[in-house]
Amino acid sequence: MSGGRARDAAVVTGRASGVAADDAGIVVIGGGVAGLAAAHRVTELAAAHGTPLRLTLVEAAVRLGGSIASERVDGFLVEAGADSFLTEKPWALDLCRRIGLEERVIATRDADRRTFIVHDGRLHPLPDGFLLLAPTRLVPLVATPLFTWRGKLRMALDLVLPRRTDGADESLGEFVSRRLGRGALERVAQPLVGGIYTGDPARLSVAATMPRFVEMERRDRSMIVAMRRAARAAATAGSGARWSLFVSFVDGMETLVRAIAQRLPEGAIRVHARVRALAAAAPHGYEVALESGERLHARGVIVATPAYVAADLVRGLDAALAADLEAIPYASSAIVTLGYGRADVPHRLDGFGFVVPAVEGRRLIACSFSSVKYEGRAPAGAALLRVFCGGALATHMMEYTDAELVDAARDELRDLLGIVAAPRLVRVHRHTRAMPQYHVGHLARLDAIDAAVARHLGLALAGNAYRGVGIPDCVHAGELAADCSA
């Protein structure tokens, strides 16, 4: 974990060295990926323009990175949060190149790049050619036991159904059911989307979570036709691509956190320093009040916290903005990481993991075969598995104790993978109110938030609550906020 290495990044817990409390310049509130990316971008812009920089990044926790933390123990590499990021969205990989991390990036293994779906208590591979929610190849679809014949024929109707033309927001569940039928929703779309958003498709906005699908229907009408085109384009683009769709780092995701922090100005980072409120300051700028009683004055402020935290901070500045931020709901989840001797795992582990449809009634959302996905995640002769629990459809799981979560995870892996042996390694990481839920109407709420923020010169918001929950999205949000505030 990074707590013991905080000072490697010139972190101080009191007054930032060399920066007067009343002359902070730019203040970034929140030291997760979005806040770090924002602070780094501010530093880049100042260097490019040759202007002096007064930067303070304030983080309430004792360490940076938010849910991202990597721990090496007994040869296992344990990730507390995200274990990879998407290369299809370029912003995180671009940042890695700029800060000299590209050589530390690793791709997924090629041999076992497939996902399983739990069906009637057994693991079945997602049919070849099935992209997210729609099939692109006929034979694998016909052969799979994941869907009934009625369900397969219903999917085929997508080829002739008309496109929707009214432009109204609809839920992801409504969209998939309308285009491909209930079977596609329950057996594939819900568990796959659940693995991304830990959310309920019946409430998630398709336009906010999967805007590509809306555009595909608008352009191609049929999702099957659109997915076939996307598959052909991906195959052409991937023929010379260096990276896989998902990548990580040799030493884990915390590599990114440390690398960004080390490139910020000396003394800029303040950990274990909680912000109490944000207010306008005369004649211009902002006053950032810390719980310690210290007050920082800034010409620009980037709030890179969860939306409900941001709401509390800006309430005295703009009550309407606070109300809109507070209205963004969140889900909680937990990750149980288990290390085993490879001989203790009867399953071949010939994939990256499995997802579990809610209709299966099990106590897990998904399981990732970490030591299969990436090199160096487990010692020789061992396997590392990550079990995901909770989310919007299983909120009761967050009432379990850590021991109960471990017992539940082991019970499920006994049923699904045949593992009866005790694990060599056990870690539990809880992520309380960590995943924003982009419900129907989310984009309209963002319009109101954008309009409110625009009324406050030098104020910007960043994080996963707005236009994407992945690491590349957070990097992009932070950098855009820096462009607005610097």
MISE-630665 format. One record per residue (C-alpha): residue number from 1; x, y, z. Coordinates in pm, 1 decimal. Example, Ala and Ser with C-alpha at 12.3 -4.5 7.8 and 13.67 -1.06 7.14 Angstrom:
2
   nr        c1        c2        c3
    1    1230.0    -450.0     780.0
    2    1367.0    -106.0     714.0
This chain:
486
   nr        c1        c2        c3
    1       0.0       0.0       0.0
    2     112.0     355.9     -50.1
    3      66.7     496.3     298.8
    4     426.6     432.1     399.4
    5     558.7     583.2      75.4
    6     366.1     908.5      81.4
    7     671.2    1127.0     135.9
    8     831.3     993.5    -183.9
    9     600.5    1240.9    -357.9
   10     696.5    1537.5    -138.3
   11     376.8    1503.4      62.0
   12     338.7    1710.1     375.6
   13      60.9    1693.3     631.2
   14      90.0    2045.2     764.8
   15     136.5    2374.2     579.2
   16     273.8    2320.6     227.2
   17     641.4    2414.9     227.1
   18     720.3    2727.1      27.7
   19     352.8    2815.4     -27.3
   20     186.5    3073.8     191.8
   21    -158.5    2986.6     319.7
   22    -306.5    3296.5     159.6
   23    -138.4    3247.8    -180.3
   24    -227.2    2898.8    -302.8
   25    -293.3    2988.0    -666.6
   26    -469.0    2670.5    -785.0
   27    -618.8    2431.4    -529.5
   28    -716.5    2077.3    -624.0
   29    -946.6    1908.6    -372.7
   30    -919.4    1530.7    -386.6
   31    -618.6    1307.6    -448.2
   32    -772.6    1028.9    -653.2
   33    -685.9     974.4   -1018.4
   34    -898.6    1268.3   -1137.2
   35    -743.6    1508.3    -887.2
   36    -391.7    1388.4    -961.5
   37    -448.2    1417.5   -1336.8
   38    -585.1    1769.1   -1286.6
   39    -287.1    1873.9   -1075.5
   40     -43.6    1728.4   -1327.2
   41    -215.8    1906.1   -1614.7
   42    -199.4    2236.5   -1426.4
   43     174.5    2176.6   -1384.9
   44     213.7    2097.5   -1756.0
   45      26.8    2412.5   -1859.8
   46     235.4    2632.7   -1630.7
   47     557.0    2484.3   -1772.2
   48     435.4    2524.6   -2131.3
   49     346.5    2890.1   -2073.6
   50     651.3    2964.3   -1862.5
   51     437.7    3098.9   -1576.9
   52     501.2    3058.2   -1202.8
   53     285.8    2793.4   -1041.7
   54     134.0    2792.2    -694.6
   55     -41.0    2458.1    -663.7
   56    -190.0    2279.5    -365.1
   57    -353.5    1936.4    -382.5
   58    -554.6    1862.5     -68.2
   59    -649.1    1503.5      19.6
   60    -852.1    1408.3     327.3
   61    -711.3    1054.8     352.1
   62    -362.2     964.5     466.4
   63    -268.5     844.5     118.6
   64    -327.5     932.4    -243.6
   65    -504.6     729.7    -508.8
   66    -854.3     684.1    -370.0
   67    -959.0     323.1    -426.9
   68    -641.3     247.6    -621.6
   69    -378.7      71.9    -410.3
   70    -141.5    -215.2    -487.3
   71      11.9    -454.4    -237.6
   72     280.7    -715.1    -301.6
   73     263.0    -996.4     -46.6
   74     410.0   -1347.2     -58.8
   75     453.6   -1319.4    -433.0
   76      91.1   -1212.0    -496.8
   77       6.8    -868.2    -635.1
   78    -319.8    -753.5    -474.9
   79    -519.1    -462.1    -615.8
   80    -758.7    -287.0    -379.0
   81    -957.3    -134.0    -662.7
   82    -922.6    -124.6   -1040.6
   83    -667.8    -371.4   -1176.8
   84    -651.2    -231.0   -1531.3
   85    -763.6      44.0   -1763.6
   86    -913.5      65.5   -2110.2
   87    -693.7     163.0   -2405.6
   88    -987.2     227.9   -2639.0
   89   -1027.3     559.5   -2455.3
   90    -684.6     719.7   -2509.4
   91    -643.8     958.2   -2215.7
   92    -484.4     732.7   -1954.6
   93    -239.2     578.4   -2199.6
   94    -150.4     923.4   -2332.7
   95     -77.2    1036.4   -1978.0
   96     143.7     730.9   -1926.0
   97     346.7     827.8   -2230.7
   98     391.2    1186.8   -2108.8
   99     512.9    1084.8   -1765.2
  100     743.5     807.9   -1885.7
  101     537.6     507.8   -1777.8
  102     475.6     343.1   -2112.4
  103     752.0      86.6   -2060.8
  104     586.6     -22.0   -1734.4
  105     253.0     -90.9   -1906.6
  106     166.3    -456.4   -1967.4
  107     -99.0    -611.4   -2190.2
  108    -333.8    -895.8   -2105.4
  109    -228.4   -1246.2   -2201.1
  110    -349.7   -1349.5   -2545.4
  111    -409.3   -1719.6   -2486.5
  112    -718.8   -1708.2   -2266.2
  113    -892.2   -1384.9   -2359.7
  114   -1253.2   -1485.2   -2296.8
  115   -1526.2   -1436.0   -2039.0
  116   -1758.8   -1690.9   -1883.4
  117   -2124.9   -1643.4   -1788.9
  118   -2280.9   -1840.0   -1503.8
  119   -2590.8   -2027.6   -1618.6
  120   -2773.1   -2283.0   -1402.6
  121   -2474.2   -2306.2   -1171.7
  122   -2216.4   -2371.9   -1444.6
  123   -1967.9   -2156.0   -1631.8
  124   -2031.0   -2114.9   -2004.6
  125   -1813.2   -1906.2   -2235.4
  126   -1964.5   -1593.4   -2382.1
  127   -2026.4   -1697.6   -2744.3
  128   -1751.4   -1601.8   -2989.0
  129   -1845.2   -1283.6   -3167.2
  130   -2072.0   -1160.6   -2887.7
  131   -1978.8    -795.9   -2830.4
  132   -2114.8    -659.9   -2503.1
  133   -2482.5    -718.8   -2574.4
  134   -2524.6    -829.0   -2936.2
  135   -2410.6   -1132.7   -3137.5
  136   -2207.4   -1084.0   -3453.4
  137   -2171.9   -1451.3   -3551.5
  138   -2455.2   -1697.9   -3609.0
  139   -2299.6   -2038.8   -3536.4
  140   -2171.0   -1963.6   -3183.0
  141   -2506.4   -1806.4   -3096.0
  142   -2697.0   -2114.8   -3215.4
  143   -2464.9   -2347.9   -3021.7
  144   -2461.2   -2171.3   -2685.7
  145   -2684.2   -2298.7   -2401.8
  146   -2698.9   -1950.3   -2248.0
  147   -3020.9   -1864.8   -2433.3
  148   -3337.0   -2053.1   -2516.2
  149   -3435.0   -2097.0   -2879.8
  150   -3709.2   -1843.5   -2822.3
  151   -3447.7   -1602.9   -2687.0
  152   -3217.7   -1658.8   -2985.7
  153   -3500.5   -1594.3   -3232.2
  154   -3596.4   -1280.9   -3039.4
  155   -3240.4   -1150.3   -3076.9
  156   -3258.8   -1206.5   -3450.5
  157   -3560.5    -971.6   -3468.4
  158   -3315.9    -686.4   -3411.7
  159   -3226.8    -720.6   -3778.7
  160   -3572.5    -600.4   -3884.1
  161   -3697.2    -386.8   -3594.4
  162   -3723.8     -10.6   -3664.6
  163   -3498.9     235.1   -3487.0
  164   -3632.6     456.0   -3211.7
  165   -3671.9     814.5   -3328.2
  166   -3811.3    1018.8   -3038.8
  167   -3469.8    1081.5   -2875.3
  168   -3600.4    1044.6   -2519.6
  169   -3369.0     900.5   -2255.0
  170   -3442.9     539.5   -2166.3
  171   -3292.7     286.4   -1933.3
  172   -3029.3      42.9   -2046.3
  173   -3268.8    -238.0   -1958.4
  174   -3542.3     -92.4   -2178.8
  175   -3298.2     -43.4   -2465.1
  176   -3162.6    -399.5   -2460.4
  177   -3506.7    -554.4   -2413.5
  178   -3648.8    -346.2   -2698.4
  179   -3372.2    -435.5   -2941.2
  180   -3268.4    -787.9   -2840.3
  181   -3519.1    -924.6   -2591.6
  182   -3535.1   -1009.4   -2223.9
  183   -3296.3   -1303.4   -2251.8
  184   -3014.8   -1087.0   -2383.8
  185   -3073.4    -844.0   -2098.6
  186   -3083.9   -1098.9   -1817.8
  187   -2812.6   -1333.2   -1939.4
  188   -2553.0   -1097.8   -2089.6
  189   -2619.6    -724.0   -2070.2
  190   -2710.2    -710.3   -1700.1
  191   -2409.1    -907.7   -1570.8
  192   -2160.3    -739.1   -1804.8
  193   -2285.9    -390.7   -1724.1
  194   -2307.9    -492.7   -1359.1
  195   -1937.4    -562.3   -1371.2
  196   -1871.6    -206.8   -1490.6
  197   -2123.1       3.3   -1297.6
  198   -2237.4    -236.2   -1021.4
  199   -2575.1     -94.4   -1121.6
  200   -2933.6    -185.0   -1208.7
  201   -2996.0    -174.2   -1586.5
  202   -3360.5     -90.3   -1519.5
  203   -3246.1     246.0   -1378.0
  204   -2920.7     321.8   -1562.1
  205   -2948.0     562.9   -1853.8
  206   -2831.0     406.3   -2178.9
  207   -2738.4     750.1   -2315.0
  208   -2518.7     822.8   -2013.5
  209   -2361.3     479.1   -1963.4
  210   -2342.3     338.8   -2316.0
  211   -2387.0     630.4   -2558.1
  212   -2223.2     425.2   -2832.6
  213   -2529.7     199.5   -2840.6
  214   -2763.0     493.3   -2893.5
  215   -2544.1     616.9   -3178.5
  216   -2529.5     268.2   -3331.4
  217   -2907.7     244.3   -3341.4
  218   -2935.3     593.0   -3487.9
  219   -2678.1     518.0   -3757.5
  220   -2729.2     147.8   -3837.7
  221   -3075.3      76.1   -3690.8
  222   -2981.6    -284.3   -3608.2
  223   -2748.4    -349.3   -3313.4
  224   -2632.8    -675.2   -3472.7
  225   -2534.1    -495.5   -3794.2
  226   -2364.3    -219.2   -3595.5
  227   -2170.4    -465.4   -3381.5
  228   -2055.8    -655.7   -3689.4
  229   -1918.1    -333.8   -3833.6
  230   -1750.6    -252.9   -3503.5
  231   -1594.2    -600.8   -3490.6
  232   -1452.9    -564.7   -3842.6
  233   -1316.1    -218.3   -3761.5
  234   -1158.6    -345.2   -3437.8
  235    -997.3    -637.0   -3618.2
  236    -847.9    -404.3   -3878.0
  237    -726.1    -154.1   -3619.7
  238    -594.6    -427.0   -3391.8
  239    -378.0    -593.0   -3654.0
  240     -91.0    -357.6   -3579.3
  241    -190.5    -243.7   -3231.4
  242      70.7    -261.4   -2958.2
  243    -170.9    -284.2   -2667.6
  244    -463.0    -507.3   -2576.1
  245    -803.8    -359.8   -2498.5
  246    -717.2    -356.1   -2126.3
  247    -372.4    -293.5   -1978.3
  248    -213.2    -262.6   -1637.5
  249     134.3    -204.2   -1493.1
  250     411.2    -446.6   -1403.1
  251     389.8    -343.2   -1036.7
  252      17.6    -273.5   -1020.5
  253    -212.8      21.6   -1071.7
  254     -62.8     225.2    -789.7
  255     230.4     280.0   -1024.1
  256      23.8     549.5   -1194.5
  257     -58.4     723.3    -866.8
  258     304.3     734.9    -753.4
  259     433.2     850.2   -1091.1
  260     192.8    1143.6   -1114.6
  261     253.9    1249.4    -754.4
  262     630.1    1248.3    -803.1
  263     594.4    1495.3   -1090.4
  264     403.1    1758.7    -895.1
  265     584.5    2056.2    -744.9
  266     766.9    1990.9    -418.7
  267     541.5    2044.0    -118.6
  268     226.3    2074.0    -331.2
  269      52.9    1767.6    -188.5
  270    -129.0    1784.0     142.7
  271    -259.7    1452.9     279.0
  272    -472.2    1404.2     590.2
  273    -607.4    1754.7     531.3
  274    -984.8    1769.0     499.2
  275   -1161.5    2062.3     332.1
  276   -1462.7    2191.2     525.5
  277   -1609.7    2444.6     282.5
  278   -1553.4    2649.3     -29.3
  279   -1654.4    3015.5     -55.3
  280   -1608.7    3308.5    -289.3
  281   -1335.2    3550.0    -184.8
  282   -1322.1    3922.0    -257.2
  283   -1224.6    4071.9    -492.0
  284   -1200.7    3746.4    -690.2
  285   -1112.5    3384.2    -642.5
  286   -1203.5    3142.2    -365.2
  287   -1137.4    3066.9      -3.2
  288   -1082.1    2701.2      80.8
  289   -1143.5    2637.3     450.1
  290    -975.4    2332.5     602.4
  291   -1105.0    2153.9     909.8
  292    -776.5    2244.1    1080.2
  293    -881.9    2608.9    1066.5
  294    -636.3    2699.3     791.6
  295    -770.0    2891.6     493.2
  296    -627.0    2877.8     143.6
  297    -694.7    3150.1    -111.0
  298    -703.4    3046.3    -474.9
  299    -777.7    3196.5    -812.2
  300    -895.2    2854.4    -930.6
  301   -1035.9    2547.1    -755.0
  302   -1082.8    2198.3    -897.3
  303   -1314.1    1979.1    -688.7
  304   -1223.2    1616.8    -766.2
  305   -1423.3    1437.1    -498.0
  306   -1735.6    1218.6    -505.0
  307   -2039.4    1426.6    -599.2
  308   -2192.7    1406.3    -250.6
  309   -1868.9    1541.3     -98.9
  310   -1854.1    1814.9    -360.5
  311   -2214.0    1906.1    -271.6
  312   -2118.6    1969.9      90.0
  313   -1819.1    2178.8     -13.4
  314   -2004.3    2410.9    -253.2
  315   -2329.2    2441.1     -57.2
  316   -2243.5    2786.6      76.7
  317   -2126.1    2896.6    -266.3
  318   -2419.9    2770.8    -474.3
  319   -2712.3    2587.6    -314.9
  320   -2866.8    2484.9    -648.5
  321   -2539.7    2330.5    -763.7
  322   -2509.1    2145.2    -433.9
  323   -2861.4    2003.6    -474.5
  324   -2786.6    1869.7    -822.7
  325   -2459.9    1713.4    -707.5
  326   -2626.0    1556.5    -406.0
  327   -2891.3    1399.6    -629.5
  328   -2638.2    1172.1    -803.5
  329   -2682.5     829.2    -638.1
  330   -2398.8     591.4    -552.1
  331   -2358.6     217.3    -501.8
  332   -2122.4      31.5    -269.3
  333   -1928.9    -287.4    -335.3
  334   -1655.7    -508.5    -195.1
  335   -1369.4    -708.5    -343.4
  336   -1255.4   -1032.2    -182.0
  337    -911.9   -1132.3    -311.9
  338    -809.3   -1494.8    -262.1
  339    -475.8   -1660.0    -339.9
  340    -460.2   -2037.8    -388.0
  341    -215.3   -2304.8    -481.1
  342    -285.0   -2377.2    -846.6
  343    -334.5   -2745.3    -771.3
  344    -615.6   -2648.4    -531.2
  345    -820.6   -2497.4    -815.3
  346    -985.5   -2775.0   -1020.0
  347   -1111.8   -2538.3   -1290.7
  348    -883.7   -2483.7   -1590.3
  349    -906.9   -2104.7   -1545.8
  350    -894.7   -2077.9   -1923.0
  351   -1039.1   -1727.8   -1935.4
  352   -1018.7   -1388.7   -1767.5
  353   -1304.7   -1462.2   -1529.3
  354   -1680.2   -1489.4   -1510.0
  355   -1981.9   -1269.2   -1450.9
  356   -2300.1   -1372.9   -1272.8
  357   -2649.9   -1274.7   -1390.1
  358   -2866.9   -1147.2   -1106.2
  359   -3129.8   -1406.6   -1200.8
  360   -2889.2   -1676.4   -1079.1
  361   -2951.9   -1553.9    -722.1
  362   -2589.8   -1581.0    -611.5
  363   -2385.8   -1374.2    -366.8
  364   -2131.0   -1240.0    -611.5
  365   -2133.3   -1013.0    -913.6
  366   -1825.3   -1148.5   -1085.4
  367   -1489.7   -1314.6   -1038.5
  368   -1168.0   -1211.4   -1211.8
  369    -887.0   -1461.0   -1272.0
  370    -615.1   -1204.7   -1204.1
  371    -319.0   -1438.2   -1243.1
  372    -450.2   -1542.5   -1584.8
  373    -516.4   -1189.7   -1710.5
  374    -171.7   -1047.0   -1632.4
  375     178.6   -1175.9   -1573.3
  376     327.8   -1143.7   -1225.6
  377       4.3   -1149.1   -1024.5
  378      80.2   -1476.3    -844.5
  379     393.5   -1677.1    -766.5
  380     474.6   -1990.1    -964.4
  381     228.2   -2267.7    -890.8
  382     -38.5   -2032.3    -753.2
  383    -355.2   -1856.2    -869.4
  384    -506.3   -1521.7    -768.1
  385    -883.4   -1465.8    -785.9
  386   -1085.6   -1148.5    -717.1
  387   -1450.6   -1187.6    -617.4
  388   -1684.6    -886.7    -647.3
  389   -1988.3    -849.3    -419.0
  390   -2258.7    -593.7    -348.7
  391   -2364.9    -327.1    -594.8
  392   -2705.2    -173.4    -655.8
  393   -2878.9    -511.7    -692.2
  394   -2731.5    -665.5    -375.3
  395   -2704.1    -384.1    -123.1
  396   -2752.9    -627.7     165.5
  397   -2407.9    -773.0     101.9
  398   -2247.5    -458.5     239.1
  399   -2395.7    -545.1     579.9
  400   -2177.8    -857.5     591.5
  401   -1867.5    -854.2     808.6
  402   -1534.6    -910.5     635.2
  403   -1533.6   -1269.9     759.2
  404   -1884.3   -1323.8     621.6
  405   -1781.3   -1180.2     284.8
  406   -1486.6   -1419.4     271.3
  407   -1710.0   -1714.0     365.6
  408   -1962.3   -1616.1      97.3
  409   -1688.8   -1582.9    -165.8
  410   -1541.5   -1921.6     -75.2
  411   -1885.6   -2085.8     -81.4
  412   -1952.9   -1949.9    -429.4
  413   -1610.8   -2054.9    -561.3
  414   -1667.2   -2401.4    -416.8
  415   -1989.4   -2431.3    -616.8
  416   -1865.7   -2273.1    -937.0
  417   -1496.2   -2364.4    -955.0
  418   -1481.5   -2665.9    -724.6
  419   -1234.2   -2506.3    -482.6
  420   -1250.5   -2667.6    -137.8
  421    -900.2   -2585.5      -8.0
  422    -831.2   -2292.9     221.9
  423    -674.6   -1992.2      47.4
  424    -312.4   -1897.7     102.7
  425    -396.6   -1528.5      95.5
  426    -711.8   -1333.3     185.6
  427    -778.2    -962.0     145.3
  428   -1107.2    -770.1     168.5
  429   -1146.0    -418.3      29.0
  430   -1469.9    -224.5      71.3
  431   -1569.1      61.8    -156.5
  432   -1850.8     246.7      17.7
  433   -2049.5     487.6    -199.9
  434   -1771.5     470.1    -457.0
  435   -1959.1     399.5    -781.5
  436   -2190.1     672.7    -914.7
  437   -2509.7     552.5   -1077.2
  438   -2597.8     726.7   -1403.2
  439   -2973.8     688.6   -1377.6
  440   -3220.4     795.7   -1645.2
  441   -3208.9    1175.4   -1652.0
  442   -2837.9    1190.7   -1567.8
  443   -2744.8    1389.6   -1877.8
  444   -3011.6    1651.0   -1805.5
  445   -2873.9    1682.4   -1453.1
  446   -2524.1    1729.5   -1597.2
  447   -2652.9    2015.6   -1812.3
  448   -2779.3    2187.3   -1497.0
  449   -2449.2    2121.1   -1317.0
  450   -2247.6    2257.3   -1610.5
  451   -2461.6    2570.5   -1621.5
  452   -2417.4    2626.8   -1248.6
  453   -2039.6    2574.7   -1257.6
  454   -2013.1    2818.0   -1548.8
  455   -2144.1    3091.3   -1319.1
  456   -1829.8    3060.0   -1105.3
  457   -1513.5    3166.1   -1286.1
  458   -1219.7    2942.2   -1199.0
  459   -1430.1    2660.7   -1051.5
  460   -1427.8    2313.8   -1208.9
  461   -1547.2    1963.8   -1117.3
  462   -1378.9    1634.8   -1198.8
  463   -1422.8    1268.8   -1111.6
  464   -1622.6     961.1   -1203.5
  465   -1962.9    1108.8   -1115.2
  466   -2016.8    1289.1   -1443.0
  467   -1915.8    1147.4   -1782.4
  468   -1746.5     813.3   -1727.5
  469   -1642.0     589.1   -1440.9
  470   -1320.4     436.0   -1576.0
  471    -963.8     548.4   -1515.9
  472    -929.3     703.2   -1864.9
  473   -1253.4     894.9   -1803.5
  474   -1121.7    1024.7   -1471.4
  475    -792.2    1129.7   -1629.1
  476    -980.9    1310.9   -1904.9
  477   -1214.5    1481.1   -1657.4
  478    -920.7    1600.2   -1448.6
  479    -733.9    1737.0   -1746.3
  480   -1039.5    1918.9   -1880.8
  481   -1096.0    2071.1   -1536.7
  482    -736.0    2191.0   -1532.1
  483    -779.0    2350.7   -1874.0
  484   -1081.0    2540.8   -1739.4
  485    -923.2    2650.6   -1411.2
  486    -562.4    2722.7   -1497.5
